[in-house]
Amino acid sequence: MEHEFSLSLPSGSWSLAKKDGPGLPEFSLGTARRVGISSVEPQTREEFRQSIPVFKALDAGTFLVEGKGTNVRVIVRPTFAEGTTDSDDPYVLGTYASALGDQVIHHVKSRIWLKRRGITVSVVFEGQVAAPGQPVEDFENSVLYRVARSICLSVKDEPQTRTQ
């Protein structure tokens, strides 16, 4: 299914990730960072509004049990923010961090309701920020967080994915 919206990436260095079969697009910047559209669903504004507590509850639960049965550890509990994009479309944004061995991965997820189209677009960003043995920085004050947040909130009512 073709959707008419855009996702802005901060540079032309991001490449379309290879996927098996059809699906929503994913992009990568080397092996340490990736971003993808995880879902697109028709919703009214009221349905979007009602989905926000569900997003927070389900994602917080998922984040906190993600490592069960593995050596993945959640090291920064999820936080959430709500607002409107530059295009005046409402969003909810969630962040958390996990660790697998010495690798620290920060996760940023958003759901944006494109009012003109009546669809909600979900975006997921994952990025490795610390080399083994390095301390984890204050993610919400980091350049990586600003980039991840910018990408996750860049969905606009335009016809194609683009880079700036």
Legacy VTK file of the C-alpha trace (Angstrom):
# vtk DataFile Version 3.0
C-alpha trace
ASCII
DATASET POLYDATA
POINTS 164 float
0.000 0.000 0.000
1.379 3.410 -0.968
1.139 6.189 1.620
1.615 9.848 0.899
3.814 11.243 3.644
7.488 12.044 4.047
10.133 11.248 6.619
13.169 13.555 6.697
16.599 12.100 7.364
19.422 14.445 8.433
21.838 13.518 5.634
22.220 11.549 2.424
24.414 9.055 4.315
21.343 7.087 5.411
20.599 4.147 3.116
17.492 2.101 2.509
17.892 -1.120 4.480
17.505 -4.401 2.618
14.417 -6.319 3.684
13.032 -9.723 2.891
9.723 -9.176 1.125
7.445 -6.144 1.077
6.953 -3.877 4.030
7.322 -0.399 5.370
10.669 1.331 4.753
13.684 1.103 7.055
16.899 3.107 6.786
20.318 2.608 8.328
23.413 4.659 9.001
26.123 2.010 9.136
25.416 -0.742 11.617
24.999 1.469 14.688
21.791 3.368 13.789
18.530 2.519 12.104
15.115 4.070 11.679
11.919 2.681 10.222
8.222 3.192 9.758
6.690 0.508 11.976
3.037 1.083 11.114
0.584 3.275 9.251
-3.049 3.093 10.290
-6.198 5.053 9.526
-7.459 6.885 12.625
-9.680 9.788 13.533
-8.306 12.457 15.849
-10.352 10.957 18.699
-9.002 7.455 17.986
-5.456 8.879 18.019
-6.138 10.688 21.305
-7.501 7.469 22.830
-4.465 5.512 21.593
-1.947 7.641 23.514
-2.475 6.002 26.952
-2.424 2.603 25.230
0.891 3.473 23.490
2.379 4.547 26.799
1.143 1.497 28.726
2.001 -1.079 26.070
5.365 0.420 25.222
6.354 0.885 28.869
5.407 -2.747 29.515
7.253 -3.929 26.413
10.312 -1.865 27.265
10.470 -3.173 30.800
10.097 -6.888 29.932
12.085 -6.788 26.687
15.122 -8.469 28.205
13.364 -11.425 29.847
15.121 -14.628 28.848
18.085 -12.754 27.349
20.942 -10.708 28.691
19.334 -7.472 27.400
18.906 -5.019 30.264
16.726 -1.920 30.310
19.053 0.709 31.755
16.975 3.858 31.278
13.271 3.557 32.013
10.873 4.882 29.366
9.823 8.506 29.311
7.080 10.016 27.178
6.266 13.417 25.715
3.276 14.764 23.797
2.960 17.794 21.564
2.474 18.957 18.008
4.929 18.846 15.115
6.038 21.835 13.044
3.129 20.930 10.744
0.719 21.161 13.715
0.057 17.398 13.758
-0.253 15.843 17.257
2.331 13.291 18.415
3.411 11.114 21.305
7.110 10.242 21.706
8.718 7.578 23.911
12.394 6.979 24.739
14.358 4.372 26.704
17.755 2.674 26.663
18.797 -0.954 26.794
22.104 -2.764 27.020
23.236 -6.033 25.525
26.577 -6.840 27.059
28.668 -3.664 26.719
26.559 -2.205 23.881
24.134 0.551 24.861
21.205 1.121 22.509
18.890 4.120 22.765
15.358 3.746 21.417
13.011 6.539 20.337
9.478 5.797 19.119
6.822 8.188 17.885
3.219 8.122 16.731
2.106 11.117 14.676
-1.450 11.711 13.515
-1.510 13.365 10.093
-4.776 15.252 10.346
-5.204 15.942 6.642
-4.859 12.263 5.732
-6.471 10.809 8.856
-3.589 8.365 9.409
-1.233 7.663 12.278
2.390 6.955 11.338
4.624 5.144 13.840
8.401 5.605 13.621
11.105 3.677 15.493
14.744 4.818 15.901
17.501 2.710 17.476
21.054 3.922 17.907
24.179 2.647 19.601
25.798 5.480 21.496
28.523 4.117 23.716
31.502 2.025 22.775
32.176 -0.875 25.157
33.353 0.413 28.504
32.283 4.037 27.943
29.791 5.582 30.369
26.274 6.217 29.099
25.735 9.917 28.450
22.635 11.837 29.448
20.719 10.791 26.337
18.063 13.509 26.334
20.832 16.135 26.252
22.843 14.374 23.531
23.269 15.109 19.842
22.030 11.576 19.049
18.773 12.236 20.919
18.234 15.504 19.040
18.806 13.677 15.735
16.550 10.753 16.717
13.784 13.062 17.949
14.075 15.181 14.811
13.722 12.104 12.575
10.858 10.599 14.590
8.917 13.882 14.496
9.699 14.723 10.847
6.737 12.860 9.350
4.819 15.282 7.158
1.864 15.151 4.815
4.060 14.959 1.689
4.483 12.200 -0.885
8.026 10.841 -0.443
10.844 10.078 1.980
13.698 12.538 1.572
16.948 13.697 3.098
17.915 17.266 3.853
LINES 1 165
164 0 1 2 3 4 5 6 7 8 9 10 11 12 13 14 15 16 17 18 19 20 21 22 23 24 25 26 27 28 29 30 31 32 33 34 35 36 37 38 39 40 41 42 43 44 45 46 47 48 49 50 51 52 53 54 55 56 57 58 59 60 61 62 63 64 65 66 67 68 69 70 71 72 73 74 75 76 77 78 79 80 81 82 83 84 85 86 87 88 89 90 91 92 93 94 95 96 97 98 99 100 101 102 103 104 105 106 107 108 109 110 111 112 113 114 115 116 117 118 119 120 121 122 123 124 125 126 127 128 129 130 131 132 133 134 135 136 137 138 139 140 141 142 143 144 145 146 147 148 149 150 151 152 153 154 155 156 157 158 159 160 161 162 163
